[in-house]
Amino acid sequence: MDIQPTYWYILPISIIFASIAATIGIGGATFFSPFFMIVLKLNPEVAIGTALITEVFGFTSAILGYSKKRLIDYKLAFKVLVGTIPMAVLGVFLSHAIRSDYLKLIFGIGMILLAIKFLQKPDVHETKLLNENIKKDFADTGKTTITTRSGEIIKYTVCNVHKGRVITSIGGFFVGLISTGLGELNDFFFLRTCRVPSKIATGTSVLIVAITALAASLGHFKFFMGMGETVLTNVANIIIFTIPGVIIGGQLGAFISSRMKSQALEFFISILFIAIGAITLLEVATK
């Protein structure tokens, strides 16, 4: 395997992508997949797999942070992962089984739908109201009690468990297929439908997405090994720059998000996703 600094310029790009992703709470693969497809001209399945491998490393520091703060509901995570992991693996196999043009078509449509869904994310006021209602309704009857590192006692009861498992399993399938869809759904789905407080919803979602992405990335790597040394070398030459980039960017994003309002940025990113989806669909249509 011939490791070369061919893609050195991806390091600063990775820092920017990861910083934005961490600031607005979205999976980094959502940025990397289209970049690898449109700019680096990688085959869709290779671009998606490489993006997922990158994303896994980007989540590492976030998981440690939420774990130290005791903001993860491990029981809920396990219940969800039982569905998301096998569905993600199924998505991986399908991404390598269908034609590249069809996969790009699905990816383009997925990006547009993701942008629309992202625009429906609860704003600060709605999130605050939902949290207050959960606290009021389950103050004495909550079946789950979590004491955070700061000493805050959070009580709640996870509602609509079966619906949650079905929806997140579908999200897991799309993680394996197009590298995105689960994390962008979990946060506000857990809050709105399952009535999990936002602090716990975010931390738990990060753990679920990270483990699901890890399973999917291992599946993609298995396929990479069968594609020959050229593909493996190309992927290695990319991730030696994306991995340190997302680790640095993740820390920057956490710093930025605590000091700025992200609503305007979220709107801009949603428009960007629509544009990326449209460009991807146009490439398929004009090929």
N, C-alpha and C positions, 0 to 999 in steps of 0.2 A: 504493500500500500504506500503510495507516494504522496506524503502530506506536504502541501505547498501553501504559501500565504496568498493564494490567488484571490480569495474573497475577504481580504483584510478590511475593506470598506464596510463590510456588514457589521463589524463591531460597533461603530457609532450609531448605525441604523438600528441595531438590536437594542442599544441603550435607550434610544428614543421610543421605539415600539413598546418596550417593557415598561418604561416610565408612564406612557399614556395608558397602557393596559392596567397598571396598578392604580393609577389615579382614578380611573372611572370604574374599576372593578370588572374587567372583562378578560377572557383568556387570551394570552399572547399569540396563540396559533391563529387567531382570527386575523391578525395583521400579517403574520409570516407566510401563511399559505398562499394568499394572493400575490404577495411580493415574490415568492419563489416561482410561482406560475407565470406571472406577467413579466417580471423583470429578468429573472434568471432563466426563464423558459424551461423549467423542469417539467417533466411529465406530472400530471395532477396527483397521481398516487404517490409519487416520490416527494413532491412538494408538501403534501398533507402529512406524510409520515415524518419528514424532517422537521416540520413545524411542531408536531406533537412531541417529538424527542426534545426539542428546544423548550417547549412549554413546561415539561415535567421539571426541568432544572429551575425554571423561573418560579415555580410554586414552592420550592423547598424552604426558602427563608420565610415565606408567608405562613406555611404550616407551623413552623417552629414558633413564630410569633404568636399565632392564635392559640397554640397549645400551651405556651407559657402563661398566657393571659387566661387560660381555662375557658375559652369561648367556643369549644367544639362539643357537640352532642354526638358522642361516639356510637351510641345505640342507634340513633336515627341514621347516622352515616352508614352503619353496617346494613341496616334494612334496605337502604337505597342502593348500596353497592352490589347487593345480591342480584339486582336487576341490571344495573348500568354496565358492569364488567362484561357479562356474556353478550349483551347487546352491542357493546363497543367492539368486541372481537368479531361479531357477525358483520358489523359495518366495515371493519378492516378487510375481511374476506371479500365482501361485495365490491369494495373500492378497487380491488385488484382483479376482479372477475369481469367487470363491465368495461366497455370501451372508454378510452380517455375523454372523448368528446362528450359522452353521456355524463361522465363524472364532473366535467367542467360545467355542463348544463345544470346539474343538480347543485353544484357549488354556487353558481351565479344566482340561482333562484333562492338558495339558502341564505346568501348574504343579504338579499333584498328583504326577505322575511325577517331575518335577524334584526335588521335596521328598524323595521316597523315595530317589532316587539320591544326593541330597546327604547324606542320613543314612548312606549307605554309604561316604562319603569316608574314606580312611585316617586314623587318628588319628596323633598325634605319634609313638607308639612303633612303629606299623606302618611309617610313612614312614621312620623312622630305620633300621629293619631292612631295608627294601627298598633304601635307599640303600647300606647296608653290603654287601649281597649283590651289588649292581651293581658296586661298587668292587672287591670281592674277585674276582668272575668275569671282569672285563674289565681288570684292572690291567695285564696285558701284551698282551692280544689286542684291546683296544678299537679299532674301526675309525674312531671319531670322537674327536678330542682337542681340547678347548677349554681355553685358558688364560685364567682370569678376570683382571680388573683387579688383584685382590689378589695374583695370582701363583699361585693354586691351579690345579693341572692336573687336569682331569676327563676320564676316559676311559670310553667306553661304546660299545656296538654297538646300533643301533636294531633291535629285533626286531619281527616280525609287521607289517612295513611295509604290506602289502596290506590286512590286516585294519584297520590303523589308518586307512588312507586311506578305506576304505568307511565306517567308523564316524564319522569326522570329517566326511565328506561329508554324511552323514545329519544330523549336528549343524548343518552349514552350511545345509542346507535349512530346518531349523526356525528358524534365525536370521532368514532372510528371511521365513518364514511367520508366526512368533509372537514374534520378537525375542530368543529365548533358547534355550539348549540346547547350544551349542558350548563356551563357556568353562567351564561347569559340568561338562563331561565331560572336556575335554582334560587338565587337570592330572593327575588320578589315573589316567586311561586311559594316558597317556604313561608314567607311573611304573610302573603295575602290568603292563600288557600289552606296551608297547613298550620297557620297561626303560630309560627316560631318567631320569637323576637329577633329583630334585625341583627343584633350583635352575634347571636348564636347562629342565625341563618347564614351570615356571611362566612364565619369561621368554618362551619360544617360544610358549606358549599365548596370552599377551597379544598378541603380534604377529599371530598367526593370527586371533584373534577381532577385533582392531581392523581389519585389512584386509578381512576377510569382512564385518564390520558396515558398513564404508565402502562396499563394493560394494552391499550390500543397501540402505543409506540413500540412495544415489544412485538406485537403482531406484525406491524409494518416492517420492523427490522428483520424479522424472519423472512419476509418476502424480498427485502433488499439483498439478503445473503444469496438468494437464488437468482438475482439479476446480474451477477458478475461483479468482478473487482472494480470496474469503471464506476458503477453506480455507488458502491460502498465508499470508494475513494472520494467521489464528489460530495457525498453526504458528510463524510468525515471532515473534508476541507471547509465545509460550511459551518458545521456545529462547533468546531474549535474556536470560532469567533462569536457565534450566536449564544453559546452557553455562558461565557463570562459577561457578555453584553446584557443578557436578561437578569443575571444575578445583580449586576450593578444597577440596571434600570429599575428593578423591583424595589430596591432600597430608596432610590430617588423618587419613585412614584409614591411610596408610602409617606415620604417627607412632604412632597408636594400636596397630596390629597388632604393632609391635616392642616394645610394653610391656604387652601383656595376652594371656592365653590366650583363644582365640576359640571353643573347643568349646561352651561354654554358649550363646554368641551364635548359633552355627551351628544348634544344636538349636532355639532359639527361632525363628530365621528359617525353618527347615524347617516348623515348625508354622504359621507365618504364611503360607507359600506354600500349604499345604494349605487354610487358611481362605480365602485369595484365590481358589484354584481352585474351592472349594465355592460361594463367593458368585457367581462368574462363571457356574457351571453353574446355580445357582438362578435367576439373572437370565434365562438362556435358557429354563429350564423354565417360568417364570411369565409370560413375555412373551406 
